[in-house]
């Protein structure tokens, strides 16, 4: 049975790591796979740099005793956020449930394999955050070999408790939503409420002046210990208490083990409860309505969109946060003091277009919309409509979600910072162009890196090659002009003109490539 568990784990990992079809020819597969590796390496380097820089800064302030526990807590929060709204779907709503239940495999093997794949994935993220921090600490502070070994081994245990808590939160949200008629809508609302509440609470507790950081560090560590007790065991363990260190390891294993055992024991019931739907029993025949082909396809696209909470949460929520942030600016009187950056209010007009564009550039429904058709793509390809129309519909859905949010945020920022007509126009045009790029560019990338063999939507929405390239590609395209503006001293107006021309050219290039792609090409693969 252990052998079967490892085989299932291997299959799950392949689904996460190779969630895209990298072309039909061997050479294409190697080139595209190499590109994905380079992209993942670039992302890892960026996060590792920030982790190392934070550790260096803390040590320079004489707070080396608390830096590793803080990094460990930050890693736990990252894991909680990245898995809270996909763990339940990944574990209980996979498309291969019926197949696995019919095989001679015990429930615990299925659960362990799925938890194991998530654990390995999140452990890699934890290592990216914690290993650079530990390396900087070891170089600057010269700890003992035993300390380094203990800190390194603990990295393997950090994801266990956050994964368990994230799974429980996901189960509760999904279970509550399943009791209502509009299950997915309730799940989306509850997920957004939980996320915003955690973000607000975290930000309110982290607004600490840098000059007071040393004095408040003890209070900060005390607060973390109360909110997340394993962090206290971890800190005491690294401080030299072998009993606390052993306690941290045992608690991590025990919490995750108990939750896995409970889920495995009631797996069939949980799958039925979390995937059930409440239906209406008073159906009445009403008049039939007709509409355009484009409108019918657009309605179909939105139904598919709102049928997937994880799809909505990873896209629409960013637009909601963008509007909330723009509204919150009206309640900030002294921008310089809040940002701890003298003169920030004077240059805010030049930065506003990029701040709004950042949200627009990394938010794309099209990066997963084609892949989510799955094994139903042949049905869409058989419709008496052109492939270009299908792609235009998918692009239009992202624009319908993104453009109103971007325009609202731009107008609010224009009013708040009293931008003149020229800068107000720039604050609108640049984010709109980035929204267009996220729409057509995401569609182009999804065409190049499709995945129709997924067993869980999370593999397409969060972990696919298409999603990663679109998000980090958009991020890079915003960072480049931002870095040129803030570090190279290039004048803002000509920089934005060049940026607009480049974005317009990219939009045209991607759009022409997209509408010339036949859908039947994917059905014949």
C-alpha positions in Angstrom: 0.0 0.0 0.0 2.9 2.4 0.7 4.1 1.7 -2.9 0.7 2.8 -4.2 0.9 5.9 -2.1 4.2 6.9 -3.6 2.9 6.2 -7.1 -0.1 8.5 -6.5 2.3 11.1 -5.1 4.4 10.9 -8.2 1.4 11.4 -10.4 0.2 14.4 -8.3 3.7 16.0 -8.5 3.8 15.6 -12.3 0.4 17.3 -12.5 1.8 20.3 -10.5 5.2 20.6 -12.1 4.2 19.7 -15.7 0.7 21.1 -15.9 1.1 22.3 -19.5 1.5 20.7 -22.8 4.9 21.8 -24.0 4.4 21.2 -27.7 4.1 18.1 -29.9 7.8 17.8 -30.8 10.5 16.8 -28.5 12.6 19.9 -29.3 9.7 22.1 -28.5 9.1 20.4 -25.2 12.7 20.8 -24.1 12.8 24.5 -25.1 9.6 25.4 -23.4 10.4 23.4 -20.3 13.7 25.1 -20.1 12.0 28.4 -20.4 9.7 27.5 -17.5 12.7 26.5 -15.4 14.4 29.8 -16.1 11.2 31.7 -15.2 10.9 29.8 -11.9 14.6 30.4 -11.2 14.1 34.1 -11.8 11.1 34.3 -9.4 13.1 32.3 -6.8 16.0 34.7 -7.0 13.8 37.7 -6.5 12.2 36.2 -3.4 15.5 34.9 -2.1 17.1 38.4 -2.5 14.3 40.1 -0.4 14.6 37.4 2.3 18.4 37.9 2.5 18.1 41.7 2.5 15.5 41.6 5.3 17.8 39.4 7.4 20.8 41.6 6.8 18.8 44.7 7.8 17.5 43.1 11.0 21.0 41.9 12.0 22.4 45.4 11.4 19.9 46.7 13.9 21.0 44.1 16.5 17.8 42.0 16.2 19.5 38.8 15.0 17.8 36.7 17.8 14.3 37.2 16.3 15.0 37.4 12.6 14.7 33.6 11.9 11.5 33.2 13.9 10.1 36.2 11.9 11.1 34.7 8.6 9.5 31.3 9.7 6.3 33.1 10.7 6.3 35.0 7.4 6.8 31.7 5.5 3.9 30.2 7.4 1.6 33.1 6.5 2.6 32.8 2.8 1.8 29.1 2.8 -1.5 29.8 4.5 -2.5 32.4 1.9 -1.3 30.3 -1.1 -3.1 27.1 0.0 -6.2 28.3 2.0 -8.4 28.6 -1.0 -7.0 25.8 -3.1 -6.4 23.0 -0.6 -10.1 22.0 -0.3 -10.5 22.0 -4.0 -7.3 20.2 -4.6 -8.0 17.5 -2.1 -11.7 16.9 -2.5 -12.8 18.2 -5.9 -10.4 16.6 -8.2 -11.8 15.2 -11.4 -10.2 11.8 -10.8 -12.1 11.1 -7.6 -14.4 8.5 -9.2 -11.5 6.7 -10.8 -9.4 6.6 -7.6 -12.4 5.4 -5.5 -12.9 2.5 -7.9 -9.3 1.3 -7.6 -8.0 -0.9 -4.8 -6.4 2.0 -3.0 -7.2 3.0 0.6 -8.5 6.5 1.4 -5.4 7.3 3.5 -3.2 6.7 0.5 -5.2 9.1 -1.6 -5.1 11.8 1.1 -1.4 11.3 1.9 -0.5 11.6 -1.8 -2.5 14.8 -2.2 -1.2 16.3 1.0 2.3 15.1 0.1 2.3 16.9 -3.3 1.1 20.1 -1.7 3.7 19.7 1.1 6.5 19.3 -1.4 5.3 22.3 -3.4 5.1 24.5 -0.3 8.3 23.2 1.1 10.1 24.5 -2.0 8.5 27.9 -1.4 9.6 27.8 2.2 13.1 26.9 1.3 13.3 29.9 -1.1 12.3 32.2 1.7 14.2 30.6 4.6 17.5 29.2 3.2 18.8 32.7 2.1 17.9 34.1 5.5 19.7 31.2 7.2 22.8 31.7 5.0 23.0 35.4 5.7 22.6 34.7 9.4 25.3 32.0 9.4 27.7 34.3 7.6 27.2 37.4 9.8 26.5 35.9 13.2 28.7 32.8 13.1 26.3 30.4 14.9 27.3 26.8 15.9 27.1 23.9 13.5 24.3 22.4 15.6 22.3 25.7 15.3 22.6 25.6 11.5 21.6 22.0 11.3 18.6 22.6 13.6 17.5 25.6 11.6 17.9 23.7 8.3 16.0 20.6 9.5 13.1 22.8 10.8 12.5 24.1 7.2 11.0 20.6 6.4 8.5 21.0 9.2 7.4 24.7 8.7 4.7 23.9 6.0 2.9 21.2 8.0 0.8 23.3 10.4 -0.1 26.1 7.9 -1.2 23.4 5.4 -3.4 21.7 8.0 -4.9 25.0 9.0 -5.5 26.1 5.4 -7.2 22.8 4.7 -9.5 23.2 7.7 -10.4 26.8 6.7 -11.1 25.6 3.1 -13.3 22.8 4.3 -15.3 25.1 6.6 -15.8 27.7 3.8 -16.8 25.1 1.2 -19.1 23.2 3.7 -20.9 26.4 4.6 -21.3 27.4 1.0 -22.6 24.0 0.0 -25.6 24.5 2.2 -26.8 27.4 0.1 -28.3 27.4 -3.4 -25.6 29.6 -4.9 -22.8 27.5 -3.5 -19.9 29.0 -5.5 -21.0 32.6 -4.9 -21.2 32.0 -1.1 -17.8 30.4 -1.2 -16.3 33.3 -3.2 -17.8 35.8 -0.7 -16.6 33.9 2.4 -13.1 33.5 0.9 -12.8 37.2 0.1 -14.1 38.1 3.6 -11.5 35.8 5.3 -8.7 37.1 3.1 -9.5 40.8 3.6 -9.9 40.3 7.3 -6.5 38.6 7.6 -4.8 41.2 5.4 -6.3 44.1 7.4 -5.4 42.5 10.8 -1.8 41.8 9.6 -1.3 45.3 8.2 -2.7 46.9 11.3 -0.3 45.0 13.5 2.7 45.6 11.2 2.5 49.4 11.0 5.6 50.0 13.1 7.9 53.0 12.8 11.5 51.9 11.9 13.0 54.0 14.7 10.8 52.1 17.2 11.4 48.7 15.8 14.1 47.7 18.2 12.0 48.7 21.2 8.9 47.0 20.0 10.6 43.9 18.7 10.0 42.1 22.0 6.3 43.0 21.9 6.1 41.9 18.3 7.6 38.5 19.1 5.2 38.1 22.1 2.3 38.9 19.8 3.4 36.3 17.2 3.8 33.8 20.0 0.2 34.3 21.1 -1.3 34.2 17.7 0.9 31.3 16.4 2.3 29.4 19.4 4.5 27.1 17.3 6.6 30.2 16.5 7.5 30.5 20.2 8.6 26.9 20.4 10.6 27.5 17.2 12.3 30.6 18.6 13.1 29.0 22.0 14.4 25.9 20.2 16.8 27.9 18.1 17.8 29.8 21.3 19.2 26.6 22.7 16.2 24.7 24.3 16.3 21.2 22.8 13.0 20.5 24.5 11.3 23.4 22.8 12.8 22.4 19.5 11.6 18.8 19.8 8.2 20.1 20.9 8.0 22.2 17.7 8.8 19.2 15.5 6.4 16.9 17.4 3.5 19.5 17.3 4.0 20.1 13.6 3.8 16.4 12.8 1.0 15.7 15.3 -1.3 18.5 14.0 -0.9 17.5 10.4 -1.1 13.8 11.2 -4.3 14.1 13.2 -6.0 16.2 10.4 -4.9 13.8 7.7 -6.2 10.8 9.7 -9.5 12.5 10.4 -9.9 13.4 6.7 -9.0 10.0 5.5 -11.5 8.4 7.9 -14.4 10.5 6.5 -13.1 11.1 3.0 -16.2 9.7 1.2 -18.5 11.8 3.3 -16.4 14.9 2.9 -16.3 14.6 -0.9 -20.1 14.1 -1.0 -20.7 17.0 1.4 -18.2 19.5 -0.2 -19.2 18.8 -3.8 -23.0 18.7 -3.4 -25.2 21.3 -4.8 -28.5 22.8 -3.5 -31.0 22.8 -6.3 -34.3 24.6 -6.7 -37.4 22.5 -6.8 -40.0 25.0 -8.1 -38.9 25.3 -11.7 -41.4 27.2 -13.9 -41.3 27.5 -17.7 -40.9 31.1 -18.8 -40.6 32.8 -22.2 -37.5 31.9 -24.1 -35.1 34.7 -25.1 -32.8 34.9 -28.1 -29.6 36.9 -28.4 -26.4 37.3 -30.4 -23.8 34.5 -30.7 -21.3 36.7 -29.0 -23.6 37.4 -26.1 -24.5 33.7 -25.7 -20.8 32.8 -25.6 -20.0 35.6 -23.2 -22.8 34.4 -20.9 -21.4 30.9 -21.1 -17.9 32.2 -20.3 -19.1 34.1 -17.2 -21.1 31.0 -15.9 -17.9 29.0 -16.2 -15.9 31.7 -14.5 -18.3 32.0 -11.5 -18.5 28.2 -11.2 -14.9 28.1 -10.0 -14.3 29.9 -6.7 -10.5 29.5 -7.0 -10.7 31.1 -10.5 -12.6 34.1 -9.2 -10.5 34.5 -6.0 -7.2 34.6 -8.0 -8.5 37.3 -10.4 -11.5 39.4 -9.3 -10.1 39.8 -5.7 -7.2 41.8 -7.0 -9.5 44.2 -8.7 -11.5 44.5 -5.5 -8.3 45.2 -3.5 -7.4 47.9 -6.1 -10.6 49.8 -5.6 -10.4 49.4 -1.8 -6.8 50.8 -1.9 -7.9 53.7 -4.1 -10.7 54.6 -1.7 -8.4 54.2 1.3 -6.2 56.9 0.0 -8.8 59.5 0.8 -8.4 58.7 4.5 -4.6 59.1 4.4 -3.8 62.8 5.0 0.0 62.6 5.1 1.3 60.2 2.4 4.9 61.0 3.2 4.6 59.8 6.8 2.7 56.7 5.9 5.2 55.6 3.2 8.1 56.8 5.4 9.4 58.5 2.2 10.0 62.3 2.3 8.7 64.0 -0.9 6.4 61.1 -1.8 3.4 63.3 -2.3 5.3 65.4 -4.8 6.1 62.5 -7.1 2.9 60.5 -6.6 1.4 61.8 -9.8 4.2 60.2 -11.8 3.9 56.9 -9.9 0.1 56.5 -9.8 -0.2 55.0 -13.4 2.3 52.3 -12.5 0.7 51.5 -9.2 -2.6 50.9 -10.8 -1.0 49.1 -13.7 0.6 46.6 -11.4 -2.7 45.2 -10.4 -4.0 45.2 -14.0 -0.8 43.6 -15.4 -0.8 40.6 -13.0 -4.6 39.9 -13.3 -5.7 37.8 -16.2 -8.6 35.4 -16.6 -7.5 34.5 -20.1 -4.3 32.9 -18.9 -6.4 29.9 -17.8 -9.7 30.3 -19.8 -8.7 28.0 -22.7 -7.2 25.4 -20.5 -10.3 25.3 -18.3 -12.3 24.0 -21.2 -10.5 20.7 -20.6 -12.0 17.7 -22.3 -15.0 19.8 -23.4 -12.9 21.8 -25.9 -14.1 19.7 -28.8 -17.7 20.8 -28.1 -16.7 24.5 -28.2 -14.7 23.8 -31.4 -17.8 22.2 -33.0 -19.9 25.3 -32.5 -20.8 27.2 -35.8 -18.7 30.1 -34.8 -15.2 31.2 -35.8 -12.2 30.5 -33.5 -11.5 34.3 -33.5 -15.0 34.9 -32.0 -14.3 32.4 -29.2 -11.0 34.1 -28.3 -12.6 37.6 -28.5 -15.2 36.4 -26.0 -12.6 35.2 -23.6 -10.6 38.5 -24.0 -13.8 40.5 -23.5 -14.6 38.8 -20.2 -11.3 39.9 -18.7 -11.9 43.5 -20.1 -15.4 43.6 -18.6 -13.9 42.7 -15.2 -10.7 44.8 -15.4 -11.5 48.0 -17.2 -14.2 49.3 -14.8 -12.0 48.6 -11.8 -9.0 50.3 -13.4 -11.0 53.3 -14.5 -12.6 53.7 -11.0 -9.2 53.5 -9.4 -7.7 56.0 -11.9 -10.5 58.5 -11.4 -10.3 58.2 -7.6 -6.5 58.8 -7.7 -7.0 61.8 -10.0 -9.3 63.4 -7.5 -7.3 62.5 -4.5 -4.0 63.8 -5.8 -5.5 66.6 -7.9 -3.8 65.6 -11.1 -4.0 68.0 -14.0 -5.5 67.0 -17.4 -2.3 65.6 -18.8 -1.3 63.4 -15.9 -5.0 62.4 -15.4 -5.0 61.2 -19.0 -1.8 59.2 -18.4 -3.2 57.7 -15.2 -6.0 56.3 -17.3 -4.3 55.3 -20.6 -1.3 53.4 -19.2 -3.4 51.1 -16.8 -5.9 50.5 -19.6 -3.1 49.4 -22.0 -1.8 47.1 -19.3 -5.3 45.7 -18.9 -5.5 45.0 -22.6 -2.1 43.4 -22.5 -3.1 41.1 -19.6 -6.2 40.1 -21.7 -4.7 39.5 -25.1 -1.2 38.5 -23.8 -2.7 36.0 -21.3 -4.8 34.5 -24.1 -1.7 34.2 -26.3 0.3 32.6 -23.5 -2.5 30.1 -22.8 -2.6 29.2 -26.5 1.1 28.5 -26.4 1.0 26.6 -23.0 -2.4 24.9 -22.8 -3.3 22.1 -20.4 -6.4 20.1 -21.1 -5.6 17.1 -19.0 -5.8 18.7 -15.6 -7.5 16.9 -12.8 -7.9 19.9 -10.6 -8.6 23.6 -11.4 -5.9 24.8 -9.1 -3.3 23.2 -11.4 -4.5 25.5 -14.2 -5.4 28.7 -12.3 -2.4 28.9 -9.9 0.3 26.5 -10.9 0.3 26.2 -14.7 3.0 27.5 -17.0 0.5 29.9 -18.6 -0.6 31.5 -15.3 3.0 31.9 -14.1 4.3 33.4 -17.3 1.4 35.8 -17.5 1.7 37.0 -13.9 5.4 37.4 -13.7 5.7 38.6 -17.3 3.2 41.4 -16.5 5.0 42.1 -13.3 8.3 42.6 -15.1 6.7 44.8 -17.7 5.6 47.2 -14.9 8.9 47.0 -13.0 11.0 48.0 -16.0 9.5 51.5 -16.5 9.2 51.8 -12.7 12.9 51.1 -12.2 13.8 53.5 -15.0 11.6 56.2 -13.4 12.8 55.9 -9.8 16.4 54.8 -10.2 17.7 56.1 -13.5 16.0 59.5 -13.2 14.4 59.4 -16.7 11.8 62.1 -17.2 8.3 60.7 -16.5 6.5 62.1 -19.6 8.7 60.7 -22.3 9.0 57.4 -20.4 5.3 57.0 -20.4 5.0 57.8 -24.0 7.5 55.1 -24.9 5.8 52.7 -22.5 2.4 53.4 -24.2 3.9 52.8 -27.7 5.5 49.5 -26.6 2.3 48.3 -24.9 0.2 49.2 -27.9 2.6 47.3 -30.2 2.6 44.2 -27.9 -1.2 44.3 -27.8 -1.5 44.4 -31.5 1.1 41.6 -31.9 -0.6 39.3 -29.4 -4.1 40.0 -30.7 -3.2 39.2 -34.4 -1.6 36.0 -33.3 -4.5 35.0 -31.1 -7.3 35.5 -33.7 -5.4 33.5 -36.3 -5.2 30.4 -34.1 -7.7 27.7 -35.0 -9.4 25.9 -32.1 -9.5 22.6 -34.0 -5.7 22.5 -33.8 -6.0 21.6 -30.1 -8.6 18.9 -30.7 -6.4 17.1 -33.2 -3.4 16.9 -30.7 
